[in-house]
Amino acid sequence: MGPQILVVEDNEKNRVLVKDVLCYFGYEVLEATDGLEGIAMALEHRPGLILMDLQMPVLSGLDAMKRLREHPETKETKIIAVTSFAMKGDREKLLDAGFDGYIAKPLDPIELPEIVKKYLS
């Protein structure tokens, strides 16, 4: 198995798509359905990469990322924002906020493994 990737996404169809694609390429995929669950799983499993949806119930992806940056165990973990609200300037705002990268929805199953590989190398 390749590195663990945590997918924090409340939409089941999106989660299944990401998991299927990444598992096909040999990654071990962990899943969380909201920001709080994502934080708990990241602290427990210490994945190599986190794909964090921004719009979620309970705790947003932005707030979850900020909390993960406060923990010594996860402050260096690569976290990529995943959002369907791709406006001009959003990428810069998200990178300034502390995300390592940014992916716009809908996710491209061909591009996704390449993006993941880039951040894990």
N, C-alpha and C positions, 0 to 999 in steps of 0.2 A: 504493500500500500504506500501511496505517496503521502505527502504532508496533509495534516488535517486542515480542513477549511470549515469555518463556521458561517452558516447562512442564516442571517437574522431577517426574516421576511414574514409578514402576517398573511400574505396571499398564498394559499396552498398551491395554486397552479404555477406560480412563479417559483416557489420553493422546489416543487417536483421537477420542473424544467432544469433548474440550476443543478440540483442533485444528480439527475440522470446524466446530464452532460459531463459534469465533473467526475462522477464515478466511472463513466466510460473511459476517461483519460487517466484513471488510476488514483484519483484523490479520494481520501476518506472525508465524507461530508457529515458535519453535525448540523442540526437544525434547531432554531429557536423561533418562536412566533411573535415575540415582542421584545422591546429593549431591555426590560428587567431580566427576562429569561436569558437573553443574549449575554448580558453581563455575567450572570451566574455561570453559564456554560463556558464563557471565555476564561473566567477565573479557575474553573475546575479543570478544563482540558488544555488550556494554553495552545490554541490552534496557531498555525503558521500564518493564517490570513483570515480576516473577517470581511464578509460581504454584508453591508449594513443598509437595509432599506431605511429611508428617511421618514416616511409617513407610516407610523404604526400606532396601535392602541397602547395604553399603559404608560409607555415611555418612548419618546421619539428616537430615531436613529442618531440625531445630533446630540441629544442629551445622554444617550447611552455611550456614544463615543467619548464625550467629555468625561464621563465617570470612569471609563476604562483608562483614559490617559492619566487619571489621578492615582491608579493602582500601580505600585512598582512592578508587579508581575505582568501587567498588560500595557504599560505605557509605551513600550517599543513595538508592540504588535501592529502589523500593517492592517489598516482598516480602510476599505474602499466604500464610499457612499454609492448607493444605488437609488436612482430617483427617476420618476417619470416627469418631473417638473423641470425640464432643461431649458432655462432661460439664459440669455446672454449675461455673462458675468457670474453665473451660479458656480461654475467650476472653480473660479478664483476664490469665491466666498467660502466654499466648502474646504478647499485646501488651506486657506487662511484659518479656518475654524479648527483644523487639526486632522482632517482626513488625509490619507496618503494618496488617494486617487478617487476617481469619479467614473461611474458607468451610467449611461442613460438607458431607461426602458423605452421600448421593449428590448430585452436582452437578445443579443445575437448569439445563437449557439455555436457559431463558427469562430467568432471573435473571443468569446468568453474564456476558453482554455488558454488562448494566447495572452490575454490580459492577466489571468491568474499566474501563468508561468513567469511573466515579467516581474510581478510583485514578489514572487517566492524566490527568485534567483538572487 
